[in-house]
Amino acid sequence: MDPAGVKTLRTSSVAAATIGTMSIPVVSFTDERLANGLRLIIAEDHLAPVVAVNVWYGVGSKHEVPGKTGFAHLFEHVMFQGSRHVGKAEHIALVQAAGGTMNGTTWLDRTNYFETMPSHQLELALWLEADRMGTLLDALSQENLDNQREVVKNEKRWSYDNRPYGSWSEKLQAHLYPAEHPYHHPTIGSMEDLDAASVEDVSAFFRTYYAPNNAVISLVGDVDPAAARAWTERYFGRIPANPDIPPLGDVSLPPILGEERREVVEDRVPLPRIFFGFRAPQFGDERLDAIDVATQVLAGGKGSRLHRRLVRDERIAQDVVAFSLGFVAGASIWAGWATVRPGVPVERVEAVFLEELDRLVHDRVTDDELARAKALIETEELGALQRVEERADRLSMYACLFDDPDLINRMLGRMLAVTPAAIQAAAGEVFRADNRVIMTYVPALPPVDAVPAEETPGPLDAEDGIDGDDGAVDEEAVA
């Protein structure tokens, strides 16, 4: 322990790692803890005069209890409503006035807050984060709680209730995870639970989880490590730890669902869309690496199997999407969808999509397909790691979820080492008929008495919905 009370553990500092004949840049960083348990990770990069500050708290919607869902996401909003020395919305104003950007997101496994600042404004960002970690409850009032509760309700209406296909993720989680599992409910939570929440309830949630020993701060960019350590100790060092953070309990799940589940949803959508969901191995399991590579083969761009067959060749789908959502408590999700072209039977699109999943199990991925998939993964990964804010987020993620920030230097190598045999084996475990959920959204027909006799009920016009290109799942974020 040094005089400032900081125990320091440093990783080896190297310039590059070699995978096969390829040299991959390595992120060099320091990893240390304050006496109160706060984890501080620093990675210097003096290419540009900016620094990314990324704070991960080990609390997400999986830590909520029945009757009190939505608290993690609510706090993401409340954290911008002021603290002892910072006025309502002043955090955002101060960051922007200093030339920085900031945001926050909530997810099932964690909540994070982040700023990217001119490097000479790092102290300001650290002070702001420390003030709300240590003194947010000084500013929490019934008025602030009521205000942010209404903001969350409006967000649910906008992102879920009134958005075409907007309920798919909530429904899929409910199918794939049993009611007693913490992933069964969506991050945004229950509006009834939020209505019933008192200031005392949300204060207790904050005191439990927003503690320094439940947080990781990563600083990446043009940073002076000595100054950064001194500021971190000065502003965070006096915040007390919480030695009584409750454990999650048993979150284990059978690897497969055990049956096929189906649901037809009538909704205000322009075209039918079929959603597919499967339980998948936990985030960090090498079998999920194989599934991620397989997903690139299936749906990674216009040369992928699903796009080529459904959209380009047979022209039975408007679009096709596939991705995995990696979670650390019991099981992850693999999901995909296809939007059916007008006049095409829904059953035809479903059958072709499932045929392509089955091909992964029974037909070896070709060398060309594998090379293409890995090239896409490598390009995306190396491009992301060029950005200081992405490096900071990855370091915080791996430290928070796995206690291993050096995974930032190993994950790409793991993906590039996936073999055709590994893909077949993982696909055989995941893409099973007794492990899938199929949800079909179809355009809702108006009541018979609302349709003029000369008109025939049919799909809604495209202008009544969206174009079907939703992209991947959006995390709950502060606008």
C-alpha positions as CSV (number, residue, x, y, z in Angstrom):
1,M,0.0,0.0,0.0
2,D,1.6,3.3,-1.0
3,P,1.2,6.5,1.2
4,A,-2.0,7.5,-0.7
5,G,-3.6,4.2,0.2
6,V,-3.5,2.8,-3.3
7,K,-2.4,-0.8,-4.0
8,T,-1.0,-1.0,-7.5
9,L,-0.9,-4.1,-9.8
10,R,0.5,-3.4,-13.2
11,T,0.2,-5.6,-16.3
12,S,3.2,-6.3,-18.5
13,S,3.5,-3.6,-21.1
14,V,4.0,-4.9,-24.6
15,A,3.5,-3.4,-28.0
16,A,1.9,-6.2,-30.0
17,A,0.8,-9.8,-29.9
18,T,1.2,-12.3,-32.7
19,I,-1.6,-14.5,-33.8
20,G,-0.4,-16.8,-36.6
21,T,1.5,-14.4,-38.9
22,M,-0.6,-11.3,-37.9
23,S,0.5,-8.7,-35.4
24,I,-2.3,-7.3,-33.2
25,P,-1.8,-4.1,-31.1
26,V,-2.0,-4.7,-27.3
27,V,-3.6,-2.3,-24.9
28,S,-1.1,-1.5,-22.1
29,F,-2.7,-0.4,-18.8
30,T,-2.3,-0.3,-15.1
31,D,-4.8,-1.9,-12.7
32,E,-5.0,-0.8,-9.1
33,R,-7.4,-0.4,-6.2
34,L,-8.0,2.3,-3.7
35,A,-8.3,1.4,0.0
36,N,-12.1,1.6,-0.3
37,G,-12.2,-1.0,-3.1
38,L,-12.6,1.4,-6.1
39,R,-10.8,-0.1,-9.1
40,L,-8.8,2.3,-11.3
41,I,-7.5,1.3,-14.7
42,I,-5.3,3.7,-16.7
43,A,-4.2,3.3,-20.3
44,E,-2.0,6.0,-21.7
45,D,-2.4,7.1,-25.4
46,H,-1.0,10.5,-26.2
47,L,-1.9,10.5,-29.9
48,A,-4.6,13.1,-29.3
49,P,-5.3,15.5,-26.4
50,V,-8.4,13.7,-25.2
51,V,-9.2,11.3,-22.4
52,A,-12.1,8.9,-21.9
53,V,-13.5,8.4,-18.5
54,N,-15.7,5.3,-18.1
55,V,-17.3,4.2,-14.8
56,W,-19.0,0.8,-14.6
57,Y,-21.1,-0.1,-11.6
58,G,-21.8,-3.8,-10.9
59,V,-25.5,-3.3,-10.9
60,G,-28.1,-3.8,-13.6
61,S,-31.6,-5.0,-13.9
62,K,-30.6,-8.5,-12.8
63,H,-30.0,-7.2,-9.3
64,E,-33.6,-6.0,-8.9
65,V,-36.1,-8.0,-6.9
66,P,-39.7,-8.7,-7.7
67,G,-41.9,-5.7,-7.0
68,K,-39.0,-3.3,-7.5
69,T,-38.0,-3.7,-11.1
70,G,-36.8,-0.8,-13.2
71,F,-34.7,0.7,-10.4
72,A,-31.3,0.3,-12.1
73,H,-32.6,2.1,-15.2
74,L,-34.3,4.8,-13.1
75,F,-31.0,5.5,-11.4
76,E,-29.3,6.0,-14.7
77,H,-31.7,9.0,-15.1
78,V,-31.5,10.2,-11.5
79,M,-27.7,10.3,-11.6
80,F,-28.0,13.3,-13.9
81,Q,-30.3,15.2,-11.5
82,G,-27.7,16.7,-9.3
83,S,-25.7,15.9,-6.1
84,R,-24.5,17.9,-3.1
85,H,-22.3,20.3,-5.2
86,V,-23.8,19.9,-8.6
87,G,-27.2,21.3,-9.6
88,K,-29.9,19.6,-11.6
89,A,-28.7,18.8,-15.2
90,E,-25.5,20.7,-14.3
91,H,-23.3,17.6,-14.8
92,I,-24.2,17.6,-18.5
93,A,-23.8,21.4,-18.8
94,L,-20.3,21.4,-17.2
95,V,-19.1,18.6,-19.4
96,Q,-20.3,20.2,-22.6
97,A,-19.0,23.7,-21.5
98,A,-15.6,22.0,-21.1
99,G,-15.7,20.7,-24.7
100,G,-16.6,17.1,-23.7
101,T,-19.4,14.6,-24.3
102,M,-21.1,12.3,-21.9
103,N,-23.8,9.7,-21.5
104,G,-25.0,6.7,-19.5
105,T,-26.5,3.3,-20.2
106,T,-28.2,0.6,-18.2
107,W,-28.2,-3.1,-19.1
108,L,-29.0,-6.4,-17.4
109,D,-25.5,-6.9,-15.9
110,R,-24.3,-3.4,-15.2
111,T,-24.8,0.4,-15.4
112,N,-22.2,2.7,-16.8
113,Y,-21.5,6.4,-17.1
114,F,-18.9,8.0,-19.4
115,E,-17.3,11.2,-20.5
116,T,-14.8,12.0,-23.3
117,M,-13.0,15.2,-22.4
118,P,-10.1,17.4,-23.5
119,S,-7.3,15.9,-21.5
120,H,-6.7,19.1,-19.4
121,Q,-10.3,18.7,-18.1
122,L,-9.9,15.2,-16.7
123,E,-10.0,16.5,-13.1
124,L,-13.4,18.0,-13.7
125,A,-14.8,14.7,-15.0
126,L,-13.4,12.8,-12.0
127,W,-14.8,15.3,-9.6
128,L,-18.2,15.1,-11.2
129,E,-18.3,11.3,-11.0
130,A,-17.1,11.3,-7.4
131,D,-19.6,13.9,-6.3
132,R,-22.6,11.9,-7.6
133,M,-21.2,8.6,-6.3
134,G,-20.7,10.1,-2.8
135,T,-23.4,12.6,-2.4
136,L,-26.2,12.0,-4.9
137,L,-28.7,11.3,-2.1
138,D,-28.3,14.8,-0.8
139,A,-30.1,16.0,-4.0
140,L,-32.7,13.2,-4.3
141,S,-36.1,14.5,-3.7
142,Q,-39.7,13.5,-4.3
143,E,-39.8,16.0,-7.1
144,N,-36.8,14.6,-8.8
145,L,-38.0,11.1,-8.4
146,D,-41.4,11.9,-9.8
147,N,-39.9,13.8,-12.7
148,Q,-37.6,11.0,-13.8
149,R,-40.3,8.4,-13.2
150,E,-42.4,10.2,-15.9
151,V,-39.3,10.4,-18.2
152,V,-38.9,6.6,-17.9
153,K,-42.6,6.1,-18.6
154,N,-42.3,8.2,-21.7
155,E,-39.3,6.3,-22.8
156,K,-41.2,3.0,-22.5
157,R,-44.0,4.4,-24.6
158,W,-41.6,5.6,-27.2
159,S,-39.2,2.6,-27.4
160,Y,-41.6,-0.3,-26.6
161,D,-45.3,0.4,-26.5
162,N,-45.8,2.7,-29.5
163,R,-42.9,1.4,-31.7
164,P,-43.6,-1.2,-34.4
165,Y,-42.2,-4.5,-33.2
166,G,-41.1,-2.7,-30.0
167,S,-42.2,-5.4,-27.6
168,W,-40.1,-8.2,-29.2
169,S,-37.1,-8.1,-26.7
170,E,-39.4,-8.0,-23.7
171,K,-41.4,-10.9,-25.0
172,L,-38.2,-12.9,-25.9
173,Q,-36.7,-12.5,-22.5
174,A,-39.9,-13.7,-20.9
175,H,-39.9,-16.8,-23.1
176,L,-36.2,-17.7,-22.7
177,Y,-35.9,-17.1,-18.9
178,P,-38.2,-18.4,-16.2
179,A,-40.2,-16.0,-14.1
180,E,-37.8,-16.5,-11.1
181,H,-34.7,-15.7,-13.1
182,P,-33.4,-12.1,-13.0
183,Y,-33.2,-11.9,-16.8
184,H,-36.9,-12.6,-17.1
185,H,-37.9,-8.9,-17.0
186,P,-36.6,-6.1,-19.3
187,T,-34.2,-3.4,-18.1
188,I,-36.8,-0.7,-18.3
189,G,-38.8,-2.6,-15.7
190,S,-42.4,-2.5,-14.7
191,M,-44.2,0.9,-14.7
192,E,-46.4,-0.4,-11.8
193,D,-43.2,-1.1,-9.8
194,L,-41.9,2.4,-10.6
195,D,-45.2,4.0,-9.6
196,A,-45.0,2.3,-6.2
197,A,-41.4,3.2,-5.6
198,S,-40.7,5.6,-2.7
199,V,-37.7,7.9,-2.1
200,E,-36.7,5.5,0.6
201,D,-36.8,2.5,-1.8
202,V,-34.6,4.1,-4.4
203,S,-32.3,5.6,-1.7
204,A,-31.7,2.1,-0.3
205,F,-31.0,0.8,-3.8
206,F,-28.4,3.5,-4.3
207,R,-26.7,2.9,-0.9
208,T,-26.5,-0.8,-1.7
209,Y,-25.0,-0.7,-5.1
210,Y,-23.4,2.7,-5.8
211,A,-20.4,2.0,-3.7
212,P,-16.7,2.4,-4.6
213,N,-16.1,-1.3,-4.1
214,N,-18.8,-2.1,-6.7
215,A,-17.3,0.2,-9.3
216,V,-14.5,0.3,-11.9
217,I,-13.1,3.6,-13.4
218,S,-11.1,3.3,-16.6
219,L,-9.1,6.3,-17.9
220,V,-7.8,6.0,-21.5
221,G,-6.0,8.6,-23.6
222,D,-3.8,11.6,-23.0
223,V,-3.5,11.1,-19.3
224,D,-0.7,11.7,-16.7
225,P,-1.0,8.6,-14.5
226,A,0.5,10.3,-11.4
227,A,-2.0,13.2,-11.6
228,A,-4.9,10.9,-12.4
229,R,-4.1,8.7,-9.3
230,A,-3.9,11.8,-7.1
231,W,-7.2,13.2,-8.3
232,T,-8.9,9.8,-8.0
233,E,-7.7,9.4,-4.4
234,R,-8.6,13.0,-3.6
235,Y,-12.2,12.8,-4.8
236,F,-13.1,9.2,-4.4
237,G,-10.9,8.0,-1.5
238,R,-13.2,9.2,1.3
239,I,-16.3,7.6,-0.1
240,P,-17.0,4.6,2.2
241,A,-17.3,1.1,0.8
242,N,-20.3,-1.1,1.3
243,P,-19.2,-4.5,2.7
244,D,-22.8,-5.9,2.5
245,I,-23.5,-5.9,-1.2
246,P,-25.9,-8.8,-1.5
247,P,-25.0,-11.8,-3.8
248,L,-27.2,-12.7,-6.7
249,G,-28.0,-16.2,-5.6
250,D,-28.4,-19.1,-7.9
251,V,-28.8,-17.9,-11.5
252,S,-28.0,-21.2,-13.2
253,L,-30.2,-22.4,-16.0
254,P,-30.4,-25.6,-18.1
255,P,-28.5,-25.0,-21.3
256,I,-31.6,-25.5,-23.4
257,L,-35.1,-24.3,-23.1
258,G,-36.5,-27.8,-23.3
259,E,-39.2,-27.1,-25.9
260,E,-40.2,-24.9,-28.8
261,R,-42.3,-21.9,-27.9
262,R,-44.3,-19.9,-30.4
263,E,-46.3,-16.6,-30.2
264,V,-48.2,-14.7,-32.8
265,V,-48.4,-10.9,-32.1
266,E,-50.9,-8.7,-33.9
267,D,-49.4,-5.2,-33.9
268,R,-49.4,-2.0,-35.9
269,V,-46.6,-3.1,-38.2
270,P,-46.2,-2.5,-41.9
271,L,-45.1,-6.1,-42.7
272,P,-44.9,-9.4,-41.0
273,R,-41.6,-10.0,-39.2
274,I,-40.4,-13.3,-37.7
275,F,-38.2,-13.2,-34.6
276,F,-36.1,-16.2,-33.6
277,G,-34.5,-16.7,-30.1
278,F,-32.3,-19.3,-28.5
279,R,-30.6,-19.8,-25.2
280,A,-26.8,-19.6,-25.8
281,P,-23.7,-20.1,-23.6
282,Q,-22.8,-17.4,-21.1
283,F,-20.6,-14.4,-22.1
284,G,-17.0,-15.5,-21.7
285,D,-17.6,-19.1,-22.7
286,E,-15.6,-20.0,-25.8
287,R,-18.7,-21.7,-27.3
288,L,-20.2,-18.2,-27.5
289,D,-17.1,-17.1,-29.4
290,A,-17.9,-19.9,-32.0
291,I,-21.6,-18.8,-32.1
292,D,-20.4,-15.2,-32.8
293,V,-18.3,-16.3,-35.7
294,A,-21.1,-18.4,-37.0
295,T,-23.4,-15.3,-36.8
296,Q,-21.1,-13.5,-39.2
297,V,-21.3,-16.4,-41.6
298,L,-25.1,-16.3,-41.3
299,A,-25.8,-12.5,-41.3
300,G,-22.6,-10.5,-41.6
301,G,-23.3,-8.2,-44.5
302,K,-24.6,-8.8,-48.0
303,G,-22.4,-11.8,-48.7
304,S,-23.7,-13.8,-45.7
305,R,-25.8,-16.9,-46.1
306,L,-29.1,-15.5,-44.8
307,H,-28.9,-12.3,-46.8
308,R,-27.8,-14.0,-49.9
309,R,-30.6,-16.5,-49.8
310,L,-33.5,-14.6,-48.3
311,V,-32.9,-11.1,-49.6
312,R,-30.9,-11.4,-52.8
313,D,-31.6,-14.8,-54.4
314,E,-35.0,-15.9,-53.4
315,R,-36.2,-12.3,-52.6
316,I,-38.6,-13.4,-49.9
317,A,-37.4,-11.1,-47.1
318,Q,-36.9,-7.3,-46.9
319,D,-34.1,-7.7,-44.5
320,V,-32.4,-10.1,-42.2
321,V,-30.6,-9.6,-38.9
322,A,-28.8,-11.9,-36.4
323,F,-26.7,-11.2,-33.3
324,S,-25.9,-12.6,-29.8
325,L,-26.4,-10.8,-26.5
326,G,-23.8,-12.0,-24.1
327,F,-24.8,-12.2,-20.5
328,V,-22.9,-13.6,-17.5
329,A,-25.8,-15.0,-15.3
330,G,-26.9,-18.4,-16.5
331,A,-27.4,-18.0,-20.3
332,S,-27.0,-15.5,-23.1
333,I,-29.4,-14.9,-26.0
334,W,-28.9,-15.5,-29.7
335,A,-31.6,-13.7,-31.7
336,G,-32.4,-12.9,-35.3
337,W,-35.3,-11.7,-37.4
338,A,-36.4,-11.5,-41.0
339,T,-39.0,-9.1,-42.4
340,V,-41.3,-10.8,-44.9
341,R,-41.7,-9.2,-48.3
342,P,-45.3,-8.4,-49.4
343,G,-47.1,-11.3,-50.8
344,V,-44.7,-13.9,-49.5
345,P,-46.0,-16.6,-47.1
346,V,-44.6,-16.2,-43.6
347,E,-44.1,-19.9,-43.4
348,R,-41.7,-19.8,-46.3
349,V,-39.4,-17.3,-44.7
350,E,-39.4,-19.1,-41.4
351,A,-38.6,-22.4,-43.1
352,V,-35.6,-21.0,-45.1
353,F,-34.2,-19.2,-42.0
354,L,-34.3,-22.4,-40.0
355,E,-32.8,-24.3,-42.9
356,E,-29.8,-22.0,-42.8
357,L,-29.4,-22.5,-39.0
358,D,-29.6,-26.3,-39.6
359,R,-26.9,-26.1,-42.3
360,L,-24.5,-24.7,-39.6
361,V,-25.0,-27.9,-37.7
362,H,-24.7,-30.4,-40.6
363,D,-22.5,-28.7,-43.2
364,R,-19.0,-27.6,-42.4
365,V,-18.4,-23.8,-42.9
366,T,-16.1,-23.4,-45.9
367,D,-12.6,-21.9,-45.6
368,D,-13.7,-18.9,-47.6
369,E,-16.7,-18.3,-45.4
370,L,-14.7,-18.6,-42.3
371,A,-12.0,-16.2,-43.6
372,R,-14.6,-13.7,-44.6
373,A,-16.3,-13.9,-41.1
374,K,-13.0,-13.5,-39.3
375,A,-12.0,-10.5,-41.5
376,L,-15.2,-8.8,-40.6
377,I,-14.7,-9.4,-36.9
378,E,-11.1,-8.3,-37.0
379,T,-11.9,-5.1,-38.9
380,E,-14.7,-4.2,-36.5
381,E,-12.6,-5.0,-33.4
382,L,-9.5,-3.2,-34.4
383,G,-11.6,-0.2,-35.6
384,A,-13.4,-0.1,-32.3
385,L,-10.1,-0.2,-30.3
386,Q,-8.8,2.8,-32.1
387,R,-11.3,4.9,-30.1
388,V,-10.3,5.8,-26.6
389,E,-13.9,5.7,-25.4
390,E,-14.3,2.1,-26.7
391,R,-11.0,1.0,-25.0
392,A,-12.2,2.5,-21.7
393,D,-15.5,0.8,-22.0
394,R,-13.9,-2.6,-22.8
395,L,-11.5,-2.3,-19.9
396,S,-14.3,-1.5,-17.5
397,M,-16.4,-4.3,-18.9
398,Y,-13.9,-7.0,-18.5
399,A,-12.8,-5.8,-15.1
400,C,-16.4,-5.6,-13.8
401,L,-17.8,-8.8,-15.3
402,F,-14.8,-11.1,-15.2
403,D,-12.2,-9.5,-12.9
404,D,-9.9,-9.6,-15.9
405,P,-9.3,-6.4,-17.8
406,D,-6.6,-8.1,-19.9
407,L,-9.4,-9.9,-21.8
408,I,-9.3,-6.7,-24.0
409,N,-6.0,-8.2,-25.4
410,R,-7.2,-11.8,-25.8
411,M,-10.7,-11.7,-27.1
412,L,-9.9,-11.0,-30.7
413,G,-7.3,-13.9,-30.7
414,R,-10.0,-16.2,-29.3
415,M,-12.4,-15.3,-32.1
416,L,-9.8,-15.7,-34.8
417,A,-8.9,-19.1,-33.4
418,V,-12.4,-20.5,-33.8
419,T,-12.5,-23.6,-36.1
420,P,-15.2,-25.0,-38.4
421,A,-15.5,-28.0,-35.9
422,A,-16.1,-25.6,-33.0
423,I,-18.8,-23.8,-35.0
424,Q,-20.6,-27.1,-35.8
425,A,-20.4,-28.2,-32.2
426,A,-21.7,-25.0,-30.7
427,A,-24.4,-24.6,-33.4
428,G,-25.5,-28.2,-32.6
429,E,-25.9,-27.2,-28.9
430,V,-27.7,-24.0,-29.5
431,F,-29.8,-24.1,-32.7
432,R,-32.1,-27.0,-31.6
433,A,-35.8,-27.2,-32.1
434,D,-36.2,-27.7,-28.3
435,N,-34.3,-24.6,-27.6
436,R,-36.0,-22.0,-29.7
437,V,-38.6,-19.3,-29.5
438,I,-40.4,-18.1,-32.7
439,M,-42.5,-15.0,-32.5
440,T,-44.3,-13.8,-35.6
441,Y,-45.5,-10.2,-35.7
442,V,-48.3,-9.6,-38.2
443,P,-50.2,-6.5,-39.2
444,A,-53.3,-6.0,-37.0
445,L,-56.5,-5.8,-39.0
446,P,-59.0,-3.1,-38.3
447,P,-62.4,-4.1,-36.8
448,V,-64.7,-5.4,-39.6
449,D,-67.2,-2.6,-38.9
450,A,-64.5,0.0,-39.4
451,V,-63.7,-1.1,-43.0
452,P,-65.8,0.3,-45.9
453,A,-67.5,-2.4,-47.9
454,E,-65.6,-1.6,-51.0
455,E,-62.2,-1.9,-49.3
456,T,-60.3,-5.1,-48.4
457,P,-58.4,-5.1,-45.1
458,G,-54.7,-5.5,-45.6
459,P,-51.3,-4.6,-44.2
460,L,-50.7,-1.1,-43.0
461,D,-48.9,1.3,-45.3
462,A,-45.2,1.7,-44.6
463,E,-45.7,5.2,-43.5
464,D,-47.7,3.9,-40.5
465,G,-44.7,2.2,-39.2
466,I,-40.9,2.1,-39.6
467,D,-38.9,0.8,-42.5
468,G,-38.0,-2.4,-40.7
469,D,-34.3,-1.7,-40.3
470,D,-34.1,-1.5,-36.5
471,G,-30.5,-2.6,-36.1
472,A,-29.3,-4.3,-33.0
473,V,-30.8,-4.0,-29.5
474,D,-30.6,-0.5,-28.1
475,E,-29.5,-0.1,-24.5
476,E,-31.4,2.3,-22.3
477,A,-29.5,5.6,-22.6
478,V,-29.9,9.1,-21.5
479,A,-30.7,11.4,-24.5
